[in-house]
């Protein structure tokens, strides 16, 4: 069993340099970076305007279908 933190970052989301970041924690034994990246790329190819929320929700659903636990992590970004 392993636990990893994944940060989904959509850069320049509005053309003004703003970004969206969602952090999730995945716990389980049936996941790796390469398969997750492949899954996200496939989602983006299927959905022209896939936003961060959609990609994270679909990825978490896919991870859960493989027996993993996917938890959203609240966080605060401090910029200075």
N, CA, C and O atoms as a DFTB+ gen file, in Angstrom:
320 C
 N C O
     1  1       0.856      -1.174       0.000
     2  2       0.000       0.000       0.000
     3  2       0.901       1.236       0.000
     4  3       1.881       1.301       0.743
     5  1       0.562       2.205      -0.833
     6  2       1.340       3.441      -0.870
     7  2       0.403       4.634      -0.924
     8  3      -0.768       4.509      -1.283
     9  1       0.935       5.785      -0.564
    10  2       0.187       7.040      -0.602
    11  2       1.022       8.065      -1.350
    12  3       2.217       8.213      -1.096
    13  1       0.390       8.767      -2.267
    14  2       1.052       9.820      -3.040
    15  2       0.148      11.046      -3.084
    16  3      -1.076      10.940      -3.018
    17  1       0.772      12.195      -3.195
    18  2       0.066      13.467      -3.361
    19  2       0.229      13.896      -4.815
    20  3       1.337      13.894      -5.351
    21  1      -0.882      14.263      -5.448
    22  2      -0.859      14.737      -6.823
    23  2      -1.442      16.142      -6.873
    24  3      -2.485      16.416      -6.278
    25  1      -0.765      17.020      -7.582
    26  2      -1.235      18.389      -7.761
    27  2      -1.592      18.580      -9.236
    28  3      -0.744      18.428     -10.115
    29  1      -2.848      18.912      -9.491
    30  2      -3.311      19.195     -10.844
    31  2      -3.283      20.710     -11.013
    32  3      -3.942      21.428     -10.262
    33  1      -2.529      21.198     -11.987
    34  2      -2.346      22.631     -12.178
    35  2      -2.692      23.020     -13.610
    36  3      -2.039      22.581     -14.557
    37  1      -3.717      23.840     -13.760
    38  2      -4.070      24.373     -15.072
    39  2      -3.516      25.789     -15.140
    40  3      -3.978      26.687     -14.436
    41  1      -2.521      25.972     -15.996
    42  2      -1.816      27.248     -16.075
    43  2      -2.492      28.197     -17.058
    44  3      -3.065      27.770     -18.060
    45  1      -2.418      29.480     -16.756
    46  2      -2.947      30.541     -17.614
    47  2      -4.384      30.243     -18.040
    48  3      -4.729      30.327     -19.219
    49  1      -5.200      29.899     -17.068
    50  2      -6.564      29.433     -17.317
    51  2      -7.440      30.484     -18.000
    52  3      -8.358      30.129     -18.739
    53  1      -7.178      31.743     -17.769
    54  2      -8.020      32.807     -18.328
    55  2      -7.279      33.729     -19.293
    56  3      -7.822      34.746     -19.724
    57  1      -6.052      33.377     -19.628
    58  2      -5.261      34.222     -20.518
    59  2      -4.581      35.377     -19.814
    60  3      -3.851      36.143     -20.444
    61  1      -4.812      35.516     -18.506
    62  2      -4.201      36.594     -17.726
    63  2      -3.155      36.077     -16.745
    64  3      -2.754      36.795     -15.829
    65  1      -2.720      34.854     -16.931
    66  2      -1.695      34.295     -16.057
    67  2      -2.231      33.621     -14.805
    68  3      -1.449      33.111     -14.003
    69  1      -3.550      33.608     -14.617
    70  2      -4.123      32.946     -13.442
    71  2      -4.083      31.433     -13.634
    72  3      -4.022      30.942     -14.761
    73  1      -4.118      30.710     -12.533
    74  2      -4.073      29.259     -12.615
    75  2      -5.051      28.636     -11.624
    76  3      -5.497      29.275     -10.671
    77  1      -5.366      27.379     -11.878
    78  2      -6.216      26.594     -10.990
    79  2      -5.374      25.431     -10.497
    80  3      -4.683      24.781     -11.281
    81  1      -5.432      25.169      -9.198
    82  2      -4.677      24.058      -8.624
    83  2      -5.595      23.241      -7.726
    84  3      -6.282      23.787      -6.863
    85  1      -5.601      21.928      -7.936
    86  2      -6.345      21.002      -7.089
    87  2      -5.369      19.930      -6.632
    88  3      -4.643      19.353      -7.442
    89  1      -5.354      19.668      -5.337
    90  2      -4.434      18.683      -4.765
    91  2      -5.246      17.498      -4.254
    92  3      -6.240      17.664      -3.548
    93  1      -4.798      16.296      -4.627
    94  2      -5.454      15.081      -4.146
    95  2      -4.419      14.146      -3.527
    96  3      -3.233      14.191      -3.853
    97  1      -4.898      13.314      -2.640
    98  2      -4.072      12.254      -2.056
    99  2      -4.641      10.928      -2.538
   100  3      -5.843      10.685      -2.431
   101  1      -3.781      10.079      -3.065
   102  2      -4.197       8.765      -3.544
   103  2      -3.519       7.709      -2.688
   104  3      -2.301       7.728      -2.506
   105  1      -4.321       6.785      -2.163
   106  2      -3.802       5.679      -1.367
   107  2      -4.284       4.382      -1.994
   108  3      -5.466       4.229      -2.299
   109  1      -3.368       3.460      -2.181
   110  2      -3.712       2.167      -2.759
   111  2      -2.473       1.476      -3.276
   112  3      -1.349       1.840      -2.932
   113  1      -2.690       0.482      -4.097
   114  2      -1.546      -0.254      -4.627
   115  2      -1.554      -0.322      -6.145
   116  3      -0.574      -0.766      -6.743
   117  1      -2.641       0.110      -6.782
   118  2      -2.770      -0.044      -8.221
   119  2      -2.753       1.307      -8.928
   120  3      -3.727       1.677      -9.584
   121  1      -1.656       2.041      -8.798
   122  2      -1.507       3.285      -9.544
   123  2      -0.031       3.615      -9.696
   124  3       0.795       3.220      -8.873
   125  1       0.285       4.336     -10.749
   126  2       1.634       4.844     -10.958
   127  2       1.523       6.101     -11.816
   128  3       0.497       6.345     -12.451
   129  1       2.587       6.889     -11.825
   130  2       2.556       8.170     -12.528
   131  2       2.252       8.005     -14.013
   132  3       1.426       8.734     -14.562
   133  1       2.905       7.065     -14.657
   134  2       2.743       6.899     -16.106
   135  2       1.295       6.571     -16.471
   136  3       0.756       7.141     -17.420
   137  1       0.662       5.665     -15.733
   138  2      -0.721       5.299     -16.066
   139  2      -1.678       6.458     -15.797
   140  3      -2.642       6.644     -16.538
   141  1      -1.426       7.233     -14.752
   142  2      -2.273       8.392     -14.464
   143  2      -2.117       9.451     -15.557
   144  3      -3.111      10.009     -16.022
   145  1      -0.890       9.729     -15.966
   146  2      -0.672      10.702     -17.044
   147  2      -1.313      10.237     -18.345
   148  3      -1.911      11.042     -19.059
   149  1      -1.198       8.954     -18.664
   150  2      -1.842       8.418     -19.867
   151  2      -3.354       8.594     -19.795
   152  3      -3.992       8.955     -20.784
   153  1      -3.924       8.336     -18.618
   154  2      -5.370       8.480     -18.443
   155  2      -5.803       9.938     -18.648
   156  3      -6.803      10.197     -19.319
   157  1      -5.067      10.874     -18.082
   158  2      -5.395      12.299     -18.225
   159  2      -5.269      12.734     -19.681
   160  3      -6.126      13.464     -20.179
   161  1      -4.223      12.300     -20.367
   162  2      -4.066      12.642     -21.787
   163  2      -5.242      12.117     -22.609
   164  3      -5.740      12.804     -23.501
   165  1      -5.681      10.899     -22.304
   166  2      -6.828      10.323     -23.015
   167  2      -8.093      11.139     -22.748
   168  3      -8.876      11.379     -23.667
   169  1      -8.298      11.564     -21.507
   170  2      -9.456      12.403     -21.179
   171  2      -9.416      13.712     -21.952
   172  3     -10.438      14.161     -22.471
   173  1      -8.236      14.328     -22.030
   174  2      -8.107      15.609     -22.734
   175  2      -8.362      15.444     -24.229
   176  3      -8.922      16.339     -24.863
   177  1      -7.954      14.304     -24.799
   178  2      -8.213      14.053     -26.222
   179  2      -9.706      13.870     -26.479
   180  3     -10.217      14.314     -27.507
   181  1     -10.408      13.220     -25.550
   182  2     -11.840      12.950     -25.718
   183  2     -12.697      14.189     -25.504
   184  3     -13.772      14.303     -26.094
   185  1     -12.244      15.115     -24.673
   186  2     -13.043      16.279     -24.303
   187  2     -12.258      17.544     -24.630
   188  3     -11.263      17.856     -23.976
   189  1     -12.714      18.263     -25.643
   190  2     -11.975      19.429     -26.137
   191  2     -11.753      20.494     -25.061
   192  3     -10.667      21.067     -24.974
   193  1     -12.769      20.760     -24.246
   194  2     -12.664      21.826     -23.255
   195  2     -12.622      21.278     -21.831
   196  3     -13.270      21.825     -20.938
   197  1     -11.874      20.214     -21.614
   198  2     -11.769      19.611     -20.278
   199  2     -11.103      20.599     -19.325
   200  3      -9.988      21.059     -19.575
   201  1     -11.796      20.925     -18.223
   202  2     -11.196      21.811     -17.231
   203  2     -10.601      20.977     -16.096
   204  3     -10.728      19.753     -16.075
   205  1      -9.966      21.647     -15.177
   206  2      -9.277      20.972     -14.080
   207  2     -10.233      20.142     -13.241
   208  3      -9.924      18.998     -12.905
   209  1     -11.390      20.696     -12.895
   210  2     -12.364      19.952     -12.082
   211  2     -12.769      18.646     -12.759
   212  3     -12.814      17.593     -12.122
   213  1     -13.061      18.724     -14.041
   214  2     -13.456      17.532     -14.792
   215  2     -12.341      16.491     -14.783
   216  3     -12.585      15.317     -14.504
   217  1     -11.116      16.923     -15.089
   218  2      -9.994      15.984     -15.145
   219  2      -9.741      15.319     -13.797
   220  3      -9.476      14.118     -13.737
   221  1      -9.820      16.088     -12.722
   222  2      -9.595      15.523     -11.389
   223  2     -10.725      14.564     -11.021
   224  3     -10.469      13.459     -10.543
   225  1     -11.973      14.978     -11.241
   226  2     -13.117      14.109     -10.915
   227  2     -13.047      12.787     -11.670
   228  3     -13.229      11.722     -11.081
   229  1     -12.788      12.853     -12.960
   230  2     -12.720      11.636     -13.776
   231  2     -11.525      10.765     -13.391
   232  3     -11.625       9.539     -13.374
   233  1     -10.406      11.397     -13.087
   234  2      -9.220      10.638     -12.677
   235  2      -9.456       9.956     -11.339
   236  3      -9.080       8.798     -11.160
   237  1     -10.074      10.659     -10.398
   238  2     -10.383      10.045      -9.097
   239  2     -11.365       8.890      -9.260
   240  3     -11.215       7.855      -8.611
   241  1     -12.360       9.056     -10.111
   242  2     -13.315       7.974     -10.351
   243  2     -12.596       6.747     -10.923
   244  3     -12.863       5.618     -10.512
   245  1     -11.696       6.973     -11.860
   246  2     -10.915       5.894     -12.469
   247  2     -10.024       5.215     -11.428
   248  3      -9.940       3.988     -11.387
   249  1      -9.359       6.015     -10.588
   250  2      -8.508       5.446      -9.539
   251  2      -9.334       4.625      -8.550
   252  3      -8.910       3.550      -8.126
   253  1     -10.506       5.130      -8.187
   254  2     -11.384       4.384      -7.269
   255  2     -11.839       3.066      -7.885
   256  3     -11.979       2.064      -7.183
   257  1     -12.070       3.066      -9.194
   258  2     -12.503       1.833      -9.864
   259  2     -11.424       0.757      -9.810
   260  3     -11.709      -0.425     -10.002
   261  1     -10.193       1.165      -9.552
   262  2      -9.078       0.229      -9.428
   263  2      -8.782      -0.110      -7.969
   264  3      -7.782      -0.759      -7.664
   265  1      -9.669       0.339      -7.061
   266  2      -9.519      -0.008      -5.648
   267  2      -8.707       0.967      -4.823
   268  3      -8.355       0.669      -3.681
   269  1      -8.403       2.125      -5.382
   270  2      -7.640       3.142      -4.661
   271  2      -8.584       4.113      -3.956
   272  3      -9.766       4.195      -4.290
   273  1      -8.060       4.836      -2.994
   274  2      -8.811       5.880      -2.295
   275  2      -8.263       7.222      -2.768
   276  3      -7.052       7.442      -2.764
   277  1      -9.157       8.112      -3.173
   278  2      -8.775       9.427      -3.679
   279  2      -9.436      10.483      -2.794
   280  3     -10.660      10.515      -2.672
   281  1      -8.626      11.345      -2.176
   282  2      -9.131      12.345      -1.241
   283  2      -8.657      13.731      -1.664
   284  3      -7.473      13.938      -1.931
   285  1      -9.596      14.680      -1.723
   286  2      -9.216      16.069      -2.001
   287  2      -8.551      16.649      -0.758
   288  3      -8.992      16.400       0.364
   289  1      -7.490      17.422      -0.964
   290  2      -6.769      18.028       0.151
   291  2      -6.951      19.542       0.091
   292  3      -6.504      20.183      -0.860
   293  1      -7.603      20.117       1.102
   294  2      -7.711      21.578       1.140
   295  2      -6.330      22.181       1.417
   296  3      -5.530      21.613       2.159
   297  1      -6.072      23.318       0.819
   298  2      -4.774      23.963       1.010
   299  2      -4.921      25.461       0.795
   300  3      -5.937      25.942       0.295
   301  1      -3.916      26.158       1.173
   302  2      -3.869      27.607       1.006
   303  2      -2.546      27.962       0.337
   304  3      -1.490      27.483       0.748
   305  1      -2.604      28.790      -0.681
   306  2      -1.401      29.248      -1.359
   307  2      -1.069      30.637      -0.837
   308  3      -1.915      31.531      -0.842
   309  1       0.143      30.809      -0.396
   310  2       0.607      32.115       0.075
   311  2       1.655      32.608      -0.924
   312  3       2.706      31.989      -1.090
   313  1       1.361      33.712      -1.577
   314  2       2.301      34.294      -2.537
   315  2       2.821      35.608      -1.985
   316  3       2.078      36.383      -1.383
   317  1       4.087      35.843      -2.195
   318  2       4.671      37.119      -1.762
   319  2       5.824      37.475      -2.645
   320  3       6.455      38.514      -2.449
